[in-house]
Amino acid sequence: MSRPRRVLALALAAVALLAALVLVGDVREVRARLDGFGWWAFFAALGLALVNYGLRFVRWQLYLRHRDIDVPVATSALVFVAGFSMAVTPGKLGELVKSYLLRQLAGVPVARSAAIVIAERVSDLLALLVLAAIGVASYGIAPAVAIATAAVLAVAFVFLLWQRLGYGAIELITRPRRLARFRAPLRQTYDGLAALGRPVALLWATLLSCAAWACEGVGFALIVGAFQGSHVDVGMAIFIYAATTIAGALSFLPGGLGVTEGAMTLLLVENAVNVDRGTATAATILTRLATLWFAVALGMVALAWARRRAPIETP
C-alpha cells in the first residue's frame, strides 16, 4: 500500500473511532470527567502497554527461532514494531507486512515467515479467550463472547491439526489457473503454522500472550480508577478488556472500531462502581489511546524508519 493510501486509511479509521465515541457518550460529559482525572494512570497504562509489546516481542523472537529464521535483534525489533502500523486493518491481517519487511531487510522468504504472523494472531485470540473464560467463570457475564471465540478457534484448529483437510482446502482455493502459483507457498505457510501449533509451542506462546494482554487490562483498571470516586476490580477490568477486544476481532472491522468501544463502555457502566456513561466513555477513549492508537503511532514511526533502510513492498 502506498503512503497516501495508508494515511487515508488511518484517517478514515480515526473518523470511524470518533463517530463511534460520539454515539456512545456525550462529548461534553467526557470533557467534564477529564477535569478531575488523575493523568498518572494514563502514563502508567502506556507503560503497561510497552510491557505488553515487550512480552509479545519475546514470543516473536521465540517463533523466529522455532522456524530457524536468524535475524539481527535490532532488525527483528524494527520489523515487529512496524507491524503495529497495520493494527487497524481487519483482523490485523495487514500485519503480514512483517513478512514483506523481513524479506526486504533480511532476505527471509515471505512464505517462510507468514506462518509466524498468523500464529501470533491465533495465540493472541486464544489468550484473550482464556482471560475472558476466567472472567465468565468468576463473574458470570457475557458468556456468548467466550463461546463464539471458542467456536472460531475450534474450526481453526481442525484445519490446523487435520493435515489432509488443510491441504484439501489449499488445493480447492488454488484450483483456478491464475491462483495455482500460490499453492506451494500456501502449503509452506500451512506447514509452518502446523509446526507452531503443536502443544508445547502453543502453550508457551499462549502463556506469554495471557501475561501481555493482562497488562493492558490492568492499565484499563488504573484508568477507570483515576476518575474521582470510580472503581473497577482488576479481574473485572481484564475480563472486560479481553471480551471487548475479542468482540472487535470477531466483527472483522478495522481495529474492532465501534464494536470494542461500544461494548467496553456498556460493560463498564453495568459492572464498575460509580461509573456513569460519561465516565465510561472517557475511560474507553483513554484506554484505546493508550493501547491501540499508541501501538499504531509507534508502528508508523518504525515503518518510516524501515522504509529508509530498504525499499518495501507492502500489500
For each residue, the residues with C-beta under 8 A, 3 or more apart:
1: 5 6 9 314 315
2: 5 6
3: 6 7
4: 7 8
5: 1 2 8 9
6: 1 2 3 9 10 85 314
7: 3 4 10 11
8: 4 5 11 12
9: 1 5 6 12 13 88 89 254
10: 6 7 13 14 88 296 300
11: 7 8 14 15
12: 8 9 15 16
13: 9 10 16 17 88 254 255 257
14: 10 11 17 18
15: 11 12 18 19
16: 12 13 19 20 254 257 258
17: 13 14 20 21 255 257 258 261 288
18: 14 15 21 22
19: 15 16 22 23 258
20: 16 17 23 24 257 258 261 262
21: 17 18 24 25 27 30 261 281 284 285
22: 18 19 25 27
23: 19 20 258 262
24: 20 21 261 262 265 266 277 281 284
25: 21 22 29 30 265 277 278 280 281 282
26: 29 30 277 278 281
27: 21 22 30 31
28: 31 32
29: 25 26 32 33 276 277 278 281 282
30: 21 25 26 27 33 34 278 281 282 285
31: 27 28 34 35
32: 28 29 35 278
33: 29 30 36 37 227 278 279 282
34: 30 31 37 282
35: 31 32
36: 33 227 228
37: 33 34 41 42 226 227 282 286
38: 41 226 227
39: 42 43 226
40: 43 44 226
41: 37 38 44 45 222 223 225 226
42: 37 39 45 46 223 226 286 289 290
43: 39 40 46 47
44: 40 41 47 48 219 222
45: 41 42 48 49 216 219 220 222 223 286 287 290 291
46: 42 43 49 50 219 290 294
47: 43 44 50 51 219
48: 44 45 51 52 215 216 218 219 222
49: 45 46 52 53 215 216 219 290 291 294 295
50: 46 47 53 54
51: 47 48 54 55 212 215
52: 48 49 55 56 212 213 215 216 291
53: 49 50 56 57 81 84 212 295 298
54: 50 51 57 58
55: 51 52 58 59 208 209 211 212 215
56: 52 53 59 60 80 120 124 208 209 212
57: 53 54 60 61 77 80
58: 54 55 61 62 208
59: 55 56 62 63 120 123 205 208 209 212
60: 56 57 63 64 76 80 116 120
61: 57 58 64 65 73 76
62: 58 59 65 66 204 205
63: 59 60 66 67 116 119 120 196 205
64: 60 61 67 69 70 71 76 113 116
65: 61 62 68 69
66: 62 63 195 196 201
67: 63 64 112 113 115 116 192 195 196
68: 65
69: 64 65 102 108 112 113 116
70: 64
71: 64 75 76 79 102 106 108
72: 75 76 106
73: 61 76 77
74: 77 78
75: 71 72 78 79 105 106
76: 60 61 64 71 72 73 79 80
77: 57 73 74 80 81
78: 74 75 81 82 101 105 302 305 306 309
79: 71 75 76 82 83 98 101 102 105 306
80: 56 57 60 76 77 83 98
81: 53 77 78 84 298 299 301 302
82: 78 79 85 97 98 101 299 302 303 305 306
83: 79 80 86 87 95 97 98 101 117 299
84: 53 81 87 95 295 296 298 299 302
85: 6 82 94 97 296 299 300 302 303
86: 83 89 92 93 94 95 96 97 299
87: 83 84 92 94 95 255 292 295 296 299
88: 9 10 13 94 254 255 257 292 296
89: 9 86 92 93 94 95 254 255
90: 93 252 253 254
91: 121 249 252
92: 86 87 89 95 121 249
93: 86 89 90 96
94: 85 86 87 88 89 97 315
95: 83 84 86 87 89 92 98 117 120 121
96: 86 93 99 100 114 117 315
97: 82 83 85 86 94 100 101 303 312 314 315
98: 79 80 82 83 95 101 102 113 116 117
99: 96 102 103 108 110 113 114 116 117
100: 96 97 103 104 110 312 313 314 315
101: 78 79 82 83 97 98 104 105 306 312
102: 69 71 79 98 99 105 106 108 110 113
103: 99 100 106 107 108 109 110 113 313
104: 100 101 306 310 311 312 313
105: 75 78 79 101 102 306 309 310
106: 71 72 75 102 103
107: 103
108: 69 71 99 102 103 112 113
109: 103 112 113
110: 99 100 102 103 113 114 185
111: 114 184 185 186 188 189 192
112: 67 69 108 109 115 188 192
113: 64 67 69 98 99 102 103 108 109 110 116 117
114: 96 99 110 111 117 118 185 189 192
115: 67 112 118 119 189 190 191 192 193 195 196
116: 60 63 64 67 69 98 99 113 119 120 192 196
117: 83 95 96 98 99 113 114 120 121
118: 114 115 121 122 189 193
119: 63 115 116 122 123 193 196 197 205
120: 56 59 60 63 95 116 117 123 124
121: 91 92 95 117 118 124 125
122: 118 119 125 126 153 156 193 197
123: 59 119 120 126 127 202 205 206 208 209
124: 56 120 121 127 128 209 213
125: 121 122 128 129 149 152 153 246 249
126: 122 123 129 130 153 202 206 209
127: 123 124 130 131 206 209 210 212 213
128: 124 125 131 132 149 209 213 242 245 246 249
129: 125 126 132 133 146 149 150 153 242 246
130: 126 127 133 134 206 210
131: 127 128 134 135 210 213 214 217 238 239 241 242
132: 128 129 135 136 142 145 146 149 239 242 243 246
133: 129 130 136 137 146 150
134: 130 131 137 138 235 239
135: 131 132 138 139 141 142 235 236 238 239 240 242 243
136: 132 133 139 140 141 142 143 146 239
137: 133 134 140
138: 134 135 235 239
139: 135 136 235 236 239 271
140: 136 137 143
141: 135 136 239 267 270 271
142: 132 135 136 145 146 243 267
143: 136 140 146 147
144: 147 148
145: 132 142 148 149 243 246 247
146: 129 132 133 136 142 143 149 150 243 246
147: 143 144 150 151
148: 144 145 151 152 246 250
149: 125 128 129 132 145 146 152 153 246 250
150: 129 133 146 147 153 154
151: 147 148 154 155
152: 125 148 149 155 156 250
153: 122 125 126 129 149 150 156 157
154: 150 151 157 158
155: 151 152 158 159
156: 122 152 153 159 160
157: 153 154 160 161 197
158: 154 155 161 162 165
159: 155 156 162 165 166 169
160: 156 157 166 193 194 197
161: 157 158 194 197
162: 158 159 165 166
163: 166 167 194
164: 167 168
165: 158 159 162 168 169
166: 159 160 162 163 169 170 190 194
167: 163 164 170 171 187 190
168: 164 165 171 172
169: 159 165 166 172 173
170: 166 167 173 174 183 186 187 190
171: 167 168 174 175 183
172: 168 169 175
173: 169 170 179 182 186
174: 170 171 179 180 182 183 186
175: 171 172 179 180
176: 179 180
177: 180
178:
179: 173 174 175 176 182 183
180: 174 175 176 177 183
181: 184
182: 173 174 179 185 186
183: 170 171 174 179 180 186 187
184: 111 181 187 188
185: 110 111 114 182 188 189
186: 111 170 173 174 182 183 189 190
187: 167 170 183 184 190 191
188: 111 112 184 185 191 192
189: 111 114 115 118 185 186 192 193
190: 115 166 167 170 186 187 193 194
191: 115 187 188 194 195
192: 67 111 112 114 115 116 188 189 195 196
193: 115 118 119 122 160 189 190 196 197
194: 160 161 163 166 190 191 197 198
195: 66 67 115 191 192 198 201
196: 63 66 67 115 116 119 192 193 201 202 205
197: 119 122 157 160 161 193 194 201 202
198: 194 195 201 202
199: 202 203
200: 203 204
201: 66 195 196 197 198 204 205
202: 123 126 196 197 198 199 205 206
203: 199 200 206 207
204: 62 200 201 207 208
205: 59 62 63 119 123 196 201 202 208 209
206: 123 126 127 130 202 203 209 210
207: 203 204 210 211
208: 55 56 58 59 123 204 205 211 212
209: 55 56 59 123 124 126 127 128 205 206 212 213
210: 127 130 131 206 207 213 214
211: 55 207 208 214 215
212: 51 52 53 55 56 59 127 208 209 215 216
213: 52 124 127 128 131 209 210 216 217 238 241 242 245
214: 131 210 211 217 218 238
215: 48 49 51 52 55 211 212 218 219
216: 45 48 49 52 212 213 219 220 241 291
217: 131 213 214 220 221 234 237 238 239 240 241 242
218: 48 214 215 221 222 234 237 238
219: 44 45 46 47 48 49 215 216 222 223 287 290 291
220: 45 216 217 223 224 237 238 240 241 283 287
221: 217 218 224 225 232 233 234 236 237 238
222: 41 44 45 48 218 219 225 226
223: 41 42 45 219 220 226 283 286 287 290
224: 220 221 227 230 231 232 237 268 272 275 279 283
225: 41 221 222 230 231 232
226: 37 38 39 40 41 42 222 223 230
227: 33 36 37 38 224 230 275 279 282 283
228: 36
229: 274
230: 224 225 226 227 272 273 274 275 279 283
231: 224 225 272 273 274
232: 221 224 225 236 237 240 268 271 272 273 275
233: 221 236 237
234: 217 218 221 237 238
235: 134 135 138 139 238 239
236: 135 139 221 232 233 239 240 271 272
237: 217 218 220 221 224 232 233 234 240 241
238: 131 135 213 214 217 218 220 221 234 235 241 242
239: 131 132 134 135 136 138 139 141 217 235 236 242 243
240: 135 217 220 232 236 237 243 244 264 267 268 271
241: 131 213 216 217 220 237 238 244 245 264 287
242: 128 129 131 132 135 213 217 238 239 245 246
243: 132 135 142 145 146 239 240 246 247 263 267
244: 240 241 247 248 256 259 260 263 264 267
245: 128 213 241 242 248 249 256 260
246: 125 128 129 132 145 146 148 149 242 243 249 250
247: 145 243 244 250 251 256 259 260 263
248: 244 245 251 253 255 256 257 259 260 263
249: 91 92 125 128 245 246 252 256
250: 148 149 152 246 247
251: 247 248 256 258 259
252: 90 91 249
253: 90 248 256 257 258 259
254: 9 13 16 88 89 90 257
255: 13 17 87 88 89 248 260 292
256: 244 245 247 248 249 251 253 259 260
257: 13 16 17 20 88 248 253 254 260 261
258: 16 17 19 20 23 251 253 261 262
259: 244 247 248 251 253 256 262 263
260: 244 245 247 248 255 256 257 263 264 288
261: 17 20 21 24 257 258 264 265 284 285 288
262: 20 23 24 258 259 265 266
263: 243 244 247 248 259 260 266 267
264: 240 241 244 260 261 267 268 280 284 287
265: 24 25 261 262 268 269 277 280 281 284
266: 24 262 263 269 270 280
267: 141 142 240 243 244 263 264 270 271
268: 224 232 240 264 265 271 272 275 279 280 283 284
269: 265 266 272 275 276 277 280
270: 141 266 267
271: 139 141 232 236 240 267 268
272: 224 230 231 232 236 268 269 275 280
273: 230 231 232
274: 229 230 231 279
275: 224 227 230 232 268 269 272 279 280 283
276: 29 269 279 280
277: 24 25 26 29 265 269 280 281
278: 25 26 29 30 32 33 281 282
279: 33 224 227 230 268 274 275 276 282 283
280: 25 264 265 266 268 269 272 275 276 277 283 284
281: 21 24 25 26 29 30 265 277 278 284 285
282: 25 29 30 33 34 37 227 278 279 285 286
283: 220 223 224 227 230 268 275 279 280 286 287
284: 21 24 261 264 265 268 280 281 287 288
285: 21 30 261 281 282 288 289
286: 37 42 45 223 282 283 289 290
287: 45 219 220 223 241 264 283 284 290 291
288: 17 260 261 284 285 291 292 293
289: 42 285 286 292 293 294
290: 42 45 46 49 219 223 286 287 293 294
291: 45 49 52 216 219 287 288 294 295
292: 87 88 255 288 289 295 296
293: 288 289 290 296 297
294: 46 49 289 290 291 297 298
295: 49 53 84 87 291 292 298 299
296: 10 84 85 87 88 292 293 299 300
297: 293 294 300 301
298: 53 81 84 294 295 301 302
299: 81 82 83 84 85 86 87 295 296 302 303
300: 10 85 296 297 303 304
301: 81 297 298 304 305
302: 78 81 82 84 85 298 299 305 306
303: 82 85 97 299 300 306 307 312
304: 300 301 307 308
305: 78 82 301 302 308 309
306: 78 79 82 101 104 105 302 303 309 310 312
307: 303 304 310 311 312
308: 304 305
309: 78 105 305 306
310: 104 105 306 307
311: 104 307
312: 97 100 101 104 303 306 307
313: 100 103 104
314: 1 6 97 100
315: 1 94 96 97 100
